[in-house]
Each structure stands twice: as C-alpha cells, then as structure tokens.
Amino acid sequence: MSEASLCFSLSEEQQMIKDTASQLVQDVILDNAHQMDEDKTIPDEYLEKVWELGLSISPIPEEYGGYGMESTPVLNAVVLEELSAGDMAFAIAAMLPSTVINTLLDSGTDGQKKKFLPPYCEGAYQAGTVAVNEPFFGFDAVNPATTAEKKGKNYILNGTKCFVPLADRAIHFLVSAMTDDGPSLFIIEKGSQGLSIGEKEKNLGIYALDTRQVQLEDCQVSEENRIGGTEAFERFLQRSRIAISAIGTGVSRASYQYACDYAKERMQFGEVIGNRQAVAFMIAEMAYEVDAMRLLTWKGASVLQNDSDARRDSYLAKLNAGDMSMKITDYGVQVLGGHGYVRDHPVERYYRNARGISILEGLASV
C-alpha cells in the first residue's frame, strides 16, 4: 500500500463524531473520573451515554439490527483517544462490545453473525467481553496456554484467563485458545458449563474497570462457535493493538495537557514554573511524543481500513505507546512535583493506568 493512501486527516463527519465524544468527556467524565476511580465502578448511565452515539453497532448490517455503515478503524481510534483522555477504564468499558462485534464482522460466518450480533442492537448497553490475557510469566498472546482440543463436533477448552473486563455481566466471551492449527478465537456464551468467573481483581490501575479471572475447565464449545482460524486471530490482534495504542495516546495527552496547564499557573520563587528550562523541556517532549504516538496509531488504523496486513504497524504502534505513555505520564507527575504524588491531581491516576498499555492485550478494538 502506498504512503499516499494513508489517512492522516479527518472528514467533516469524523470530526463531528470526535467533537461529540470530546464533549461527552467534558460534560460527564472529567468531573467524575476521580470518583469512579475511588468507588472502583463505572455508573451504567455513563456507559449508556456513549452507547447512544451508536459507534459500536454502526457497522452491524441492518439485517441484524445495526446501521450497516462501513467499519472505520481510523474513526474508532480517534474516539478511543478522546474517551481515554477522560478516563482509560471508562474508555475500555464503553467500547468493549466493539471488540466482539468487529471480530464477528471481520471473520464470522453468516450463522455466527445472525446468532451473536442482534443482542447488541436491542437498545441498552450490552457487554460482550474478551478473554485473552493469562496470569503466567512470559505470557504471549500468539501462544496462549489455554488449549482447545477437538472432539467430534465440539472443542474442549481448558485454561485460565485474567484481566477479563466486565466478566460478571458479559453475555459473550471472546476467548483465545491454542488449537492444532494454531491460536484461534471462540465465542462462549454466558452460563456455559465449565466457564467460571472469579472475584474482582485488585489491579495497579484502571480501578473503575471491573476485571476478573475466568476459569475454563473442560468447557465444551461447538465448532460452530470457532471464529475463523489463525488469520482471524491475527486480524483481531492487529485491531486490538492499534486500539491499545489509541488508548495510550489519550492517557498521555491528558497527562500532558494537565501538566502544561499546571506549569503555566504554578508560581514558585516569583515566576511560573513553566518558565524554567527543565520543566519547559519536559513539556515540549511530552507534546511531540503524544503527536508521534497518534501518528503511529493512525497509520496502523489506516492500513487496517484499507484491508491490508497491519501486523508490523500495529505492533510498532503498541510497542511505542507502551514505552512513551509511561514516560509521558511520569513527566506529568514530575512537573507537579509533590502534588503529582497525591490523589488530588489526576496525573497519578494517569501514571498508574498507563502501566497497563504495554501489558494488556485484546481489551479494545478499532
């Protein structure tokens, strides 16, 4: 694909949706993000406000209850950045159903789409979740320890997953497992025998997002619930990595903006601290790294949008986002000095949340 075909600007419609998401963050999330973090929960009414925008169900064909619009990874990346600039936990929860929906649209059969897509179009927010991460040292998304053994017309899944968002309320679980053919994805329905959900995890960050371990013990899944093969899994992973990169961009942007505003107002020794070279250099570095992160994210999303292989672009985008989001959010804490270490300012939350960017796989999709 030629560089000229990459999309690095937004259409009028995309800009309108971006502005709408940004306004929602301004009106609802910014003033409540700290309390969500303290309470370790996200009110349903906030999720409903994002759901009303119709972003998750817009690419679902009309025959299944959706709007039949074209899937646009670039726009999804833009929206994820805006929501994450408000709160990372909220952004993941709000767009979580898209991870299941996009995978079905990319690689699902007609029968799978007919069975699993309509519940997301019934009006209210409906959680579908993803079980990819595993609680083992050396976890590798493309080589899951969870196994799927073929027996007749079924697969028997065994393994343990962690960091599974909203597992206690999800209607569908998109689970990665190793088959004889390589890594693959399966949809397991809520209440399936052999599927058990653990207690809420206590994580370093994203306090407001309810994540849990999920245990699969001889969980029988019909072969009709397997979504594609290794190519489908790779496409899913590419969408996910670009989405995580977009989330990292949003968190980093929020830290930069807060630190920049603080540096312009905080007086010390008769002048604002932003006039000091050490602080000014950190602010400048934060600014250009956020822009670089966004460009890598948009490039990967553009490759996906053109139905090309984004394996390299998605990996580089997530790798860069993992490193730079930690650096930028650390700078945010440093600019505030002692104030950055207390919970009265959001930079400590940004810093804790950013640690997950390099670790987590599969929690979002563009």
Secondary structure, DSSP 8 states (H G I E B T S, - for coil): --GGG---S--HHHHHHHHHHHHHIIIIITTTHHHHHHHT---HHHHHHHHTTTTTTTTS-GGGTS------HHHHHHHHHHHHHH-HHHHHHHHHHHHHHHHHHHH--HHHHHHHSGGGGSSS---EEEE---SSTT--TTS-S-EEEEETTEEEEEEEEEEEETTTT-SEEEEEEEETTEEEEEEEETT-TTEEEEEE---SS-TTS-EEEEEEEEEEEEGGGEE--HHHHHHHHHHHHHHHHHHHHHHHHHHHHHHHHHHHH-EETTEEGGGSHHHHHHHHHHHHHHHHHHHHHHHHHHHHHTT---HHHHHHHHHHHHHHHHHHHHHHHHHHGGGGGSTTSTHHHHHHHHTTTTT--SS---
